[in-house]
Amino acid sequence: MSKKIKLIWEFRGPTAENTAKHHVIHLNDYIAIEKLNLKQTAVEAVSEFSASAYMIIEESDMPKVKAALKPHRGQYYNE
């Protein structure tokens, strides 16, 4: 069983949540173009002025995705 990685992009300011939602659109486009196995993306609103967009990928895809999309941070993901 392959480990999963949660790659995270953080946004701040009064439009943080809308920016994160828009970023998820681009993440989904990338997943489709690159034909990645996992297709989980979402937005997490932290506060009124802070939100993040994330995608869950397989650990084997991490080097390629990290180089192409430059996430702010990442962590192992447990379902």
C-alpha positions as a printed NumPy array, in Angstrom:
array([[  0.   ,   0.   ,   0.   ],
       [  1.44 ,   3.331,  -1.081],
       [  1.714,   6.221,   1.357],
       [ -0.226,   9.372,   0.586],
       [  0.992,  12.964,   0.798],
       [ -1.128,  16.072,   1.396],
       [  0.395,  19.042,  -0.45 ],
       [ -0.796,  22.399,   0.862],
       [ -0.908,  25.939,  -0.516],
       [ -1.737,  28.666,   2.019],
       [ -3.453,  31.963,   1.266],
       [ -3.968,  34.996,   3.486],
       [ -6.049,  38.156,   3.355],
       [ -9.711,  39.062,   2.887],
       [ -9.931,  37.023,  -0.354],
       [ -8.027,  33.975,   0.945],
       [-10.919,  31.516,   0.681],
       [-11.87 ,  32.596,  -2.841],
       [ -8.226,  32.414,  -3.917],
       [ -7.93 ,  28.91 ,  -2.456],
       [-11.103,  27.821,  -4.283],
       [ -9.7  ,  29.164,  -7.542],
       [ -6.382,  27.398,  -6.912],
       [ -8.228,  24.074,  -6.526],
       [ -9.526,  24.508, -10.093],
       [ -5.917,  24.627, -11.311],
       [ -4.961,  21.642,  -9.145],
       [ -7.795,  19.607, -10.687],
       [ -6.649,  20.64 , -14.17 ],
       [ -3.106,  19.484, -13.346],
       [ -4.398,  16.142, -12.019],
       [ -6.327,  15.574, -15.261],
       [ -3.43 ,  16.564, -17.527],
       [ -0.884,  14.434, -15.646],
       [ -3.363,  11.551, -15.125],
       [ -2.561,  11.192, -11.434],
       [ -4.188,   8.258,  -9.632],
       [ -5.57 ,  10.15 ,  -6.652],
       [ -8.008,  12.924,  -7.371],
       [ -8.707,  14.499,  -4.006],
       [ -8.546,  18.272,  -3.685],
       [-10.281,  20.658,  -1.309],
       [-10.221,  23.982,   0.497],
       [ -9.845,  24.427,   4.246],
       [-10.924,  27.788,   5.643],
       [ -8.834,  28.435,   8.755],
       [-10.279,  31.843,   9.592],
       [-11.829,  34.863,   7.903],
       [ -8.392,  35.849,   6.58 ],
       [ -6.664,  32.484,   6.107],
       [ -7.419,  29.479,   3.9  ],
       [ -5.556,  26.682,   2.22 ],
       [ -5.971,  24.567,  -0.875],
       [ -4.675,  21.023,  -0.839],
       [ -4.346,  17.915,  -2.936],
       [ -3.74 ,  14.325,  -1.868],
       [ -1.244,  12.417,  -4.01 ],
       [  0.659,   9.168,  -3.858],
       [  4.154,   9.425,  -2.405],
       [  5.655,   8.184,  -5.699],
       [  4.194,  11.242,  -7.518],
       [  5.501,  13.734,  -4.953],
       [  8.856,  14.724,  -6.555],
       [  7.248,  15.523,  -9.929],
       [  4.266,  17.388,  -8.449],
       [  6.421,  19.272,  -5.933],
       [  8.773,  20.496,  -8.672],
       [  5.919,  21.55 , -10.966],
       [  3.505,  23.149,  -8.472],
       [  5.747,  24.297,  -5.603],
       [  3.462,  23.712,  -2.606],
       [  4.057,  25.715,   0.552],
       [  4.224,  22.574,   2.658],
       [  3.325,  18.914,   2.762],
       [  2.579,  16.177,   5.233],
       [  1.785,  12.493,   5.26 ],
       [ -1.934,  11.86 ,   4.932],
       [ -3.878,   9.219,   6.845],
       [ -7.448,   8.522,   5.82 ]])
